[in-house]
Amino acid sequence: MSWEDIQNWAQLYSALLAIPLNLLLVFLIIKHSPKDIGAYKYLMIYISIFEIIYAILDVIVSPIAHSYGTTFLVIVNLKKTKISGWVIRILLSAYAGFYGCSMAIFGIHFVYRYFVAKGSSLLKTFQSWKIIIWFSIPIIIGTTWSLLTYWPLARREATDQYVRDNIKETFNLELDDTEYIAPYFYELGKNDTMNIYWPSFIGIGVNFCIINASIFTIVYFGYKCYKILNSIVPKSSLSEKSRRLQKQLYVALVTQTLIPAILMHVPVSVIYVSAFFCFNLGSASGIAPLTIALYPCLDPLPTMFIIGQYRFVLRNWLMWIPRKFGCKEPLPEVEIQIHHSNHTVVKMIGKTWTALQHNIQIGFAILSFTLNST
């Protein structure tokens, strides 16, 4: 099995897991959300739908990544699809746009959590038609990213000449059998002189600013929300229950955000930097599509396992067979809530993080095996 096949199979199987897991989470949000969750359930459904579409798009496009000298490429093998090249070019740009707006979605989640914790009057903007404005922010960012991918980073004759032989040698593919996007930072001119191609720098620069603005929003509002939640002193059983739910939602959101940060943005940032400094990663850059494919199927898990109400429902479903055979009845919901504590939440994060590390280790093991084989 080739390295290209490994990347494509990972995308397929990850999507087959991501779609039912996110649909399950949507069902839990709609049918079993705590009453105190408010308009936040719409944001949670929003991100689940986003991840379902992203997983489907990942399978349709089936991109592979390759770093070579002063550029890196996101390639689609046209031999493995019946979709026209110009349609693939649009889908490839849309795929990049989904990547670009992923952190912006989490940024909006953190803004909402901060408004709830503070009791801000701006919370009303999420409880009326104005929520559409919040929903449109990631769409605008993703569209901007897609357009910058479609034009400044699109394939050109200069890029074709630079990568043609390497693509043939690495993937046994003629360039006409591929569609790709690639920032070509330093073009080879006459007498092998290096010329800066400014559109690539501008496109990558704008995208870099978008990502950093999203990360700043997450860190800033996440920290402010953390300080508020830890300063609240419960005055009644009701406020304690509400406080516990807010902490569960916050911890689930933090864990959800770590998953794309580690699986998506760290690998791609390494590829960006390597191309900028003319460091050839070669086939090792293929680890990025593998880890990106894992994101939609891992991301719904923290919400399902950390938020007590959803965990209770899942536990009841899992205990259905033992109950049928007269085994121990599940704990009532009230008891589940009483026994829930911050220690449990931390433990859940630990399990999620351990699973995430395990998947990353598997990816690197596959990469090492492939490189040694070749």
N, C-alpha and C positions, 0 to 999 in steps of 0.2 A: 504494500500500500504506500502510495506516494505521500509526501508532506501536504500537497494540495488536497488529496483525498481525506487526510486526517482532519484538516481544517473544515472541509465541507460536511463531513459526518458529524463533527462536533456541533456545527451550526444546526444541522437537522435534528439531532437528538435533543439538543438544548431547547429548540422551539417546541418539540413534542412534549416536553415537560413544562415549558413556560406557559403555554396556552391554557391547559387545564388548571394549573396552579393559580394563575391570575384570574381565571373565570371563577374558581372556587373562592378566592378572596373577594371578588365583587359580590358573589352571593352572600358571603358572611357579612359584608359591609351593609348590604341592602336589608337583609333579613334579621341580623343578629347584632347590630351595632348598639352600644349603650345609648340611652337617651341623651346623656350629657355630651355626646360627641358632636352634635350640632352640624353646621355646614361643612365641617372637616371631612365628612364622609364623601362629599362630592370631589374634594381634592384627592382623596384616596382612590376613588373610582377612576378619576382622571389619569392618575399615574399607572393604574393597572391596565387601562385601555391602551395607553401609550406603550407599555411594555409588550402587550399582545401584538400590536401593529409592528413594533420594532422587531420582534421575534420572527414574524411572518416575512417582513421585508428582508431580514437577514438570510432566510432560507431562499427566497426568490433570487436575490442578488448573488448570494454565495461568494462574497469577496475573499480574496487572499491578499496578504500583505507581503511586500518585498522591499527591502532596503538595498540601494545600490549607489555608492558614491555620494554625489551631491543631491540625490533625490530619493524619495521613497514612493512606492506605487501601491495603490489599492486596485487590484486587478480582478476582472471578471473573465473567465474562460468561456468564450462564445460557443465553443464546441459542445458545452454541457447544457446549453439552454436553447430553446426555440424562440426566445424573445429577440426582437430586432435590436441591433446595436444602438440605435438612437434612443430606444425606450430604456435599454440598460443604462445608458448615459444619464438619463433623467432619474432613474431609480437609484443609481449609484450616488448621485448628488443628494437625493432625498435621504438615503442611508446616512450620509455624512451630516445632513441637517438634523436627523434624529440624535446622532451622537452629540452634536453641538448644543442642543436644547435640553439634554438630560439633566444637567446640573441646575439649569434655570428652574426646572420644575420643582426640584428639592428646595431651591431658594425661596420660592413662593410658599412652600410648606412651612419653612422656618419662620417666615414673616407672619403667617397665620398663627402659629403656635405662640409667637411673641405677643401678638395682639390679644390672644385669649388669656395668657398668663398675666398680662398687664391690665386687662380689662379696658383696652383702648376703644374709643368710639369708632375708630376705623374698621373695627370688626364687622360693622354693619355693611361694609362694602362687599363682604363675602356672603351676605345673607339676602342679597337682592340681585337684580339683573346685572349689577356692577361686577359680579363674580366673573362675567364673561370677559371683562377687561383683564382680570388677573389671568384667566385661562389663555388669553390671546398673547400674553407676553412670551411664553416659550415658543408659540407658533411663529411669532415675528422673528425671534432669535434663530429658530431653526431654518426659517425661510432665508434669512440673511446668510447663514452659514452655507446653505445649499447653493445660493447664487454665487457666492464667493468660490465655491468648489467647482461649479459648472463653468465659470469663465477663467478667472486667474489661474486655477489649478488644473484646467482641462488639458487633454493631450494636445501636443503641438508637434510640428515637424522636427524642431530642435530636440525635443524630448524623445521622439521616436528614434532618431538617429543615435542618441546617447544610450538608450536602453535595449535596442533591438537585439544585438548579439547576446547580451546578458540574459534576456528573457528566453531566447532560443536555447541557450546553454543550460539555464536553470530549470525551466519548465517544459522544454521541448515544444515550445509554442511559437508559431509565427505571429508577428505583431498584429497582422490583419485578423487573427483569430481571437483577439483580446479587445477589451474596452478597459480603460483605466483612468484614474485621476492621479496627478502627481505634481507636487510643488518642485519645480526645477530651479533651484536657487542660483547656481552658477553655471552659465552656459559656456560651452566650448566654442570660442570664436576662431578667427584666422590665426594660424601659427600656434594653435593650441592655447590661446590666451583665455583666461577666465573672465567672463562678463556677467555682472549681476543682472538677473532678470527681476526687475522691481515689482511687477504685478504679483509674483509669488510671495515676495516679502510682505507686500501690503495685505494680501489675502490672509496669510498666516498671522500677520500682526493683528488684524482686526479680530480674527478668530481667537487669538491668544487673549485679547482684551475681554472678549465676551466670556470666555471660560473663567478668567480671573475675577470678573465682576460677579459672576454667579458664586464662585467660591468665597469671595469676600462677604456677600450677602448671607451665605450659610454660616460662616464663622461668626460674623458680627451679631446676627439675630439669634443664632444658636447659643452663643455665650450669654447674651442678655436674658434669654429665656431661662437658661440654666440657673443664673443668679436669682431670678425671681422665684422659680419653683423651689429652690432650696431655702428661700427666706420666708416662705409662707408658713404660718403657724395655724394648724387646723383648729377651729373653734367649735365644731360640732361633728357628729358622725357623717352628716351630709357633706360638709366641706372636706372631711377626710377622704370620703369616697371619691369626690370630684378631684381632689388633689392627687390621689393615687392613679386615677384614670389619666390625668394630664401628664404625670410622670411616665406612665406606660407608653402613651402616645409619643412623648418626647424621645424616650430611649429607643423605641421602634424606629422613629424617624432618623435618629443618629446612625443606627445600625444599617438602615436602608441606604443612607447616603454614603457610608463607608464602602459599600459593595461596588457601586459604579466608580467611585474614586480610585479604588485599588485595582479593579478588574478592567476598567476602561481608560481612565485618564493617565495612570502611571505608565502602562505599556506604550500608549500612543505618544506620550511626552518624551519617552526615551527614544522612540523612532524619530520624532521631530528633531530632537537635539543632535542625534547621530547624523542626520542628513545635513543639518546646518553646519556641523563641523567636519563634514566629509568623511564620516566614519562609517564603513560598510558593515552593516549587521547581517546582510544576506538573508538566509533562510530563518535565522533566529527571530526576525521581525514577524514571522508567522504566528508567534505566540499571542500577538494582539487580537486577531480574529477569534482565536480560541477563548481567550478570557472575556472578550466582549460578548460572545455568544452565551457565556454562563450568566451574564448579568440579569436578563429577564426571568430566568428560572430560579435564581437564588433570591432575588429582591423581594418577592412577596412573603418569604418565610418569616422574617422578623416580625412583621405585622401579625401574622397568624399565631405565632407562638408567644409573643410578648404581651399582647393585649388579652387580658384575662377572659373577657366575654367570648372572644373567638376561640381561645384555647379550650375553654369549657365545652363549647359546641363540638369542636374537633375530638375532644376526649370522649364525649358521649357517643359520637359516631364510631370511634375506634372500639369502644366497649360494647357495641351492639351485639356482636357474636357472643362474648362471654355472658351477657345478660340473657341471651336466648337459651343458654345452657345452664342457667341458674347460678352463675357465678356472682361475685360481689357487685352490688349496685354502685353506680358512680356517686360521688359526693354531690349533694345539692349545690346549686349555684351560690347560695349564701355562704356556705362553708368554704367554697372555693375562694370567694372574695375575702373572707376573714383571714384565711391562711396565706393569702398572697402578700408578699413583702418585697422590699427593694432588693433583698438578697436573691429572691427568685428571679427578678428582672436581670440582675447582674449575671446570674448563672446562665440565663437564656442567651445573653449576649456572648458569654464565653463559649457556649456550644455553637452558636452561629459562626463566631470567629474561627473556631477550631475547624468547622466544616469548610469554611472559606479557604483557610490555609491548606487543608487537605487537597481541595480541588486545584489550587495553584501549584502545589507540589506535583500532582498528577500531570498537569500541563507541562511543567518543566521536564518531567521524566520522559514524557512522549517526545518533547523537543530534543532532548539529549539523545534518545534512542534513534530518532530520525537522522540527526546530524552525524552520528557515529556510523549509521548504515550507509549514508551517502559518502 
